[in-house]
Amino acid sequence: MYKWIVIGGGIQGSCVASRLLEEKKAEVKDVLIIDPHKQPLERWRTITEKIEMKYLRSPLVHHLHTDPYSLKKYSSENNYASGLKGQYQRPRLDMFNQHSMDLLEETGVMECWLQGVVNGLSWTEQGWEVWVEDGRCFFSEKVVLAMGVNHTPHYPSWIDSYKDHKAINHVFEMDSSLPETGDVIVVGGGMTAAHLAYALTQKESIHSVTMVKRHPLRVHHFDSDPGWLGPKYLNKYHKLTSYKERRLVIQEARNRGSITRDLYLKLLKQKRAGRLDIHTGCIQKIREDTDGSMQLFMENEAKLEGTAILLATGPAIAMPGKEWLDPVIEQMQLPCAPCGFPIVPRSLEWKNGLFVAGALAELEIGPVSRNIAGARKAAERILQFA
């Protein structure tokens, strides 16, 4: 019997688990973290490394440590050159990752790790039963649902018949790699697509790079206004009693498909240099040519050709863990909004010691819930009320 089982070892789950251990709410032997990967933050690190991200979008105070200035101290103590960038002091990715892994080692998170895929959860009089795919079952007094949304990539409908084609990959597929030669088409208009397109233009062996997006490039410092971090917007948000309205507010508040100004300028520079083509418009259909290349047909009748297509179209729109959470929701009569996501109080406790973080907590925490700042907020709430 564990005191805590954390399902998901990405940014959200790792932040909650490290806080539990760091603030002595639990000992290492009392905590179990279950995640499909071998190490904490593995999906995050794999994807950001693949697209060759250099700096985070978030400022230096957004990280996993309890001390908001821990990352700044870490930068100077470890002599990271150019560790922080711009007016918002955005941290270098490699520094952020090492800072995170050092913290997780120090707090004992690594010792709590179990690689496995959860496929069942149920409530008993003794507590929570958590099942993994290999048939093992673990018991816990409390459970934190901290699953990320990036495990299921979103595939546009126009690609359905070619979804498994060898020339087509989604950047969220863990085993996919970037092409080294040929003509590459990147589909998407947000940070992931922009980093990916820019990284490909740096490869001399790539013949051409084309970025295709549905809308003009949108430039924003962050993926939501900083006012969503505190009372400026949240006071009014928490007065909304309609969860349908809260969902609409979250959708409007997020700067979806936007990029930072420095990345925008990098793309324009590559476009002027002839290393990048940028197309705006909706893709209607796809077809394989006789020579094996892929053809994209645009709504404006333009036709684009490439030897490889990389999708940076984000995650599928679905509640994480839905397939095994639905029976729990029915069994426990857990409250859900019209969108299917949990309705939870300030404590983030759904019921009987079942807590949520990340995307599952966003109707309470707000638009930043899926981000690093949201992970910090979720950890603080859970520790305060647990």
C-alpha positions in Angstrom: 0.0 0.0 0.0 1.5 3.3 -1.1 0.4 6.7 0.2 0.6 8.3 -3.2 0.6 7.0 -6.7 1.3 9.6 -9.4 0.1 8.5 -12.9 2.3 10.3 -15.4 6.0 11.3 -15.1 6.2 14.3 -17.4 6.4 18.0 -16.3 3.2 17.7 -14.3 3.7 14.4 -12.5 7.3 15.1 -11.8 6.6 18.5 -10.3 3.9 17.0 -8.0 6.0 14.0 -6.9 9.2 16.1 -6.2 7.1 18.5 -4.1 5.6 15.7 -2.1 9.1 14.4 -1.3 10.9 17.8 -1.0 8.3 19.1 1.5 8.3 15.8 3.5 4.6 15.1 2.7 5.8 11.6 1.9 8.9 9.4 2.0 10.4 7.7 -1.1 9.0 4.3 0.0 5.4 5.8 0.1 5.4 7.2 -3.5 5.1 5.4 -6.8 5.2 7.1 -10.2 3.9 5.2 -13.2 4.9 6.3 -16.7 5.3 4.6 -20.1 8.9 5.8 -20.4 12.2 4.8 -18.8 12.9 8.2 -17.1 11.1 11.3 -16.0 10.4 14.0 -18.7 11.4 11.6 -21.4 8.7 12.6 -23.9 9.4 16.3 -23.2 13.1 15.9 -23.7 12.8 13.7 -26.8 10.4 16.0 -28.6 12.3 19.2 -27.7 15.6 17.7 -28.7 14.1 16.5 -32.0 12.9 19.9 -33.1 16.2 21.4 -31.8 14.6 23.9 -29.4 17.2 26.1 -27.8 15.3 28.2 -25.3 12.0 27.7 -23.5 9.1 30.0 -24.2 8.4 30.5 -20.5 10.4 32.8 -18.1 13.0 31.7 -15.7 10.7 31.4 -12.6 8.8 28.6 -14.3 10.4 25.3 -13.4 10.0 22.4 -11.0 11.8 23.6 -7.9 9.9 25.2 -5.0 12.2 28.3 -5.0 11.2 30.5 -8.0 14.8 31.8 -8.3 16.4 28.3 -8.2 17.0 28.2 -11.9 18.6 31.6 -11.9 21.0 30.5 -9.1 21.6 27.3 -11.0 22.6 29.2 -14.1 25.3 31.2 -12.3 26.6 28.4 -10.1 27.1 26.1 -13.1 28.5 28.7 -15.5 25.9 28.4 -18.2 26.9 30.9 -20.9 23.8 32.7 -22.3 21.7 30.7 -19.9 18.8 33.2 -20.0 17.5 35.1 -23.0 15.6 38.3 -23.6 13.6 40.6 -21.4 11.7 37.7 -19.9 14.9 35.8 -19.2 13.8 32.6 -21.0 16.0 29.7 -19.9 18.2 27.6 -22.1 16.5 24.2 -22.7 19.6 22.1 -21.8 20.0 24.1 -18.6 16.3 23.7 -17.7 16.4 20.0 -18.4 19.6 19.4 -16.3 18.2 21.5 -13.5 15.0 19.4 -13.5 16.9 16.1 -13.6 19.2 17.1 -10.8 16.2 18.1 -8.7 14.4 14.8 -9.4 17.6 12.9 -8.4 18.0 14.9 -5.2 14.4 14.5 -4.1 14.3 10.8 -4.8 11.8 10.8 -7.7 14.1 8.4 -9.6 13.7 5.9 -6.8 9.9 6.0 -7.1 9.8 5.3 -10.8 8.0 2.4 -12.5 7.9 2.1 -16.3 4.4 0.9 -17.2 1.2 1.8 -19.0 -1.8 2.3 -16.7 -5.0 0.7 -18.1 -7.3 0.5 -15.1 -8.3 2.4 -11.9 -10.9 1.5 -9.3 -12.0 2.5 -5.8 -12.3 0.0 -3.0 -12.9 0.3 0.7 -9.1 -0.1 1.2 -8.2 2.7 -1.2 -7.4 3.0 -4.9 -6.3 0.1 -7.2 -4.1 1.0 -10.1 -3.6 -1.6 -12.9 -0.9 -1.6 -15.5 -0.9 -3.4 -18.8 1.4 -6.3 -17.7 -1.3 -7.3 -15.2 0.2 -5.9 -12.0 -2.0 -4.1 -9.5 -0.8 -1.4 -7.0 -2.7 0.0 -4.0 -2.6 3.6 -2.8 -4.4 5.9 -0.4 -4.2 8.8 -2.9 -3.7 9.1 -6.6 -2.7 12.0 -8.8 -3.8 11.9 -12.4 -1.0 13.8 -14.2 -1.2 12.3 -17.7 0.0 14.6 -20.6 -1.9 15.3 -23.8 0.9 14.6 -26.2 0.7 10.9 -26.2 -1.9 10.9 -28.9 -0.9 13.0 -31.9 -3.6 14.8 -33.9 -3.8 13.7 -37.5 -5.8 16.0 -39.9 -8.7 14.3 -41.7 -7.1 14.9 -45.1 -4.3 12.5 -44.2 -6.4 9.5 -43.1 -5.7 7.3 -46.1 -1.9 8.0 -45.9 -1.6 8.0 -42.1 0.8 5.0 -42.0 2.8 6.0 -45.1 6.6 5.9 -44.5 7.0 9.4 -45.9 4.7 10.9 -43.3 5.5 11.3 -39.6 4.1 13.2 -36.6 6.7 15.0 -34.5 4.9 13.6 -31.3 5.7 10.0 -32.4 8.5 9.0 -30.1 10.3 6.7 -32.6 10.2 9.1 -35.6 13.3 11.0 -36.7 13.9 13.9 -39.0 14.7 13.3 -42.6 18.3 14.0 -43.6 17.8 14.7 -47.3 15.1 15.6 -49.8 12.3 18.1 -50.0 10.5 18.4 -46.6 7.0 19.8 -45.9 6.3 20.9 -42.3 2.5 21.1 -41.5 1.6 23.5 -38.6 2.0 27.1 -37.5 2.9 27.0 -33.8 6.1 26.8 -31.8 6.8 23.1 -32.6 6.3 23.6 -36.3 8.4 26.8 -36.3 11.3 25.2 -34.4 11.1 22.1 -36.7 11.1 24.1 -39.9 14.0 26.3 -38.7 16.0 23.2 -37.6 15.6 21.6 -41.0 16.8 24.8 -42.8 20.1 24.4 -41.0 20.7 21.0 -42.6 22.8 21.4 -45.7 21.7 18.0 -47.0 18.0 19.0 -47.1 17.2 20.3 -50.5 14.1 22.4 -49.6 11.9 23.1 -46.6 8.2 24.3 -46.9 6.1 25.3 -44.0 2.3 25.0 -44.5 -0.2 26.6 -42.0 -3.8 27.5 -42.0 -3.3 31.0 -40.7 -0.8 33.8 -40.9 2.1 33.6 -38.4 0.8 34.8 -35.0 3.4 36.4 -32.8 2.9 36.4 -29.0 5.5 36.4 -26.1 3.6 33.5 -24.3 0.9 31.1 -25.1 -1.5 33.0 -22.9 -1.5 36.5 -21.2 0.6 36.6 -18.0 -2.6 38.0 -16.3 -3.8 34.4 -16.2 -1.1 33.5 -13.6 -2.8 35.6 -10.9 -5.9 37.4 -9.8 -6.0 39.9 -12.7 -8.0 37.4 -14.8 -8.5 34.5 -12.5 -10.8 36.3 -10.0 -13.4 36.9 -12.8 -12.8 33.4 -14.2 -13.6 31.7 -10.9 -16.9 33.5 -10.6 -18.1 31.7 -13.7 -20.4 29.0 -12.6 -21.0 27.6 -16.1 -18.2 25.2 -17.1 -19.2 25.5 -20.7 -18.3 29.2 -20.4 -15.0 28.4 -18.6 -14.1 26.1 -21.5 -14.8 28.9 -24.0 -12.7 31.4 -22.0 -9.8 28.9 -21.9 -10.0 28.4 -25.7 -10.1 32.2 -26.3 -7.3 32.9 -23.8 -4.8 30.5 -25.3 -2.6 31.9 -28.1 -2.8 28.7 -30.1 -0.6 28.3 -33.1 1.5 31.3 -32.1 5.3 31.8 -32.0 7.7 34.1 -30.2 9.1 37.2 -32.0 12.7 35.9 -32.1 11.5 32.7 -33.8 9.4 34.7 -36.2 12.4 36.7 -37.2 14.5 33.6 -37.7 11.9 32.1 -40.1 11.7 35.4 -42.1 15.5 35.4 -42.4 15.5 31.9 -43.7 12.7 32.7 -46.1 14.7 35.7 -47.5 17.7 33.5 -47.8 15.7 31.1 -50.0 16.0 28.3 -47.4 12.3 28.3 -46.5 9.0 28.6 -48.3 6.0 29.6 -46.2 2.4 28.8 -47.4 -0.8 29.9 -45.7 -4.1 28.0 -46.5 -6.0 24.8 -45.9 -4.9 21.5 -47.3 -7.7 19.8 -49.2 -6.2 16.4 -50.0 -2.9 14.5 -50.4 -1.8 12.1 -53.1 1.3 10.0 -53.7 3.0 10.6 -57.1 4.3 7.9 -59.3 7.9 8.7 -58.3 7.0 8.2 -54.6 6.9 11.9 -53.7 3.8 13.3 -51.9 1.6 16.0 -53.3 -0.5 18.4 -51.2 -3.4 20.1 -52.9 -4.4 23.5 -51.3 -7.7 25.2 -51.2 -6.4 27.9 -53.5 -5.5 25.3 -56.1 -1.8 25.5 -55.3 0.1 22.2 -55.3 3.1 21.4 -53.1 5.4 18.5 -53.5 7.8 16.9 -51.0 9.6 13.6 -50.3 8.7 13.8 -46.7 5.8 15.4 -44.7 6.3 16.2 -41.0 3.2 17.0 -39.0 3.4 19.4 -36.1 -0.4 19.6 -35.6 -0.4 19.1 -31.9 -2.2 16.5 -29.8 -5.6 14.9 -30.4 -8.5 16.7 -28.8 -9.4 14.3 -26.1 -9.3 13.8 -22.3 -6.0 12.0 -21.4 -6.7 8.5 -20.0 -10.3 8.6 -21.1 -10.5 4.9 -22.1 -9.8 3.7 -18.5 -11.1 6.8 -16.7 -14.7 6.4 -18.1 -15.5 3.4 -15.9 -14.2 5.2 -12.8 -16.3 8.3 -13.7 -19.4 6.0 -13.9 -18.5 3.9 -10.8 -17.8 7.0 -8.6 -20.3 9.4 -10.3 -17.4 11.8 -10.7 -18.6 15.3 -11.8 -17.6 16.3 -15.3 -18.2 19.3 -17.5 -20.0 19.2 -20.9 -16.6 18.9 -22.5 -16.0 15.7 -20.5 -13.2 17.1 -18.3 -13.2 17.0 -14.4 -15.1 19.4 -12.3 -12.9 19.8 -9.2 -12.8 22.3 -6.3 -9.8 24.4 -5.4 -8.1 21.4 -3.8 -8.1 19.6 -7.2 -9.5 16.6 -5.4 -12.0 14.9 -7.7 -13.2 12.5 -4.9 -11.8 10.2 -2.2 -8.1 11.3 -2.6 -8.2 11.3 -6.4 -6.4 14.5 -7.5 -5.9 15.9 -11.0 -3.1 18.0 -12.5 -2.3 19.4 -16.0 -5.0 19.3 -18.6 -7.4 17.5 -16.3 -7.2 20.4 -13.9 -7.6 23.2 -16.4 -11.3 24.0 -15.7 -10.1 25.0 -12.2 -6.6 26.3 -12.7 -7.4 28.0 -16.0 -5.5 28.5 -19.4 -2.0 28.0 -17.9 -2.9 24.6 -16.4 -1.0 22.5 -19.1 2.2 24.5 -18.8 5.1 24.5 -16.4 3.4 27.4 -14.5 0.3 25.2 -14.3 2.3 22.3 -12.9 3.6 24.5 -10.1 0.1 25.7 -9.3 -1.3 22.1 -9.2 1.5 20.9 -6.9 0.9 23.8 -4.5 -2.8 23.1 -4.4 -2.4 19.4 -3.9 0.1 19.8 -1.1 -2.0 22.5 0.6 -5.1 20.4 0.8 -3.8 16.8 0.9 
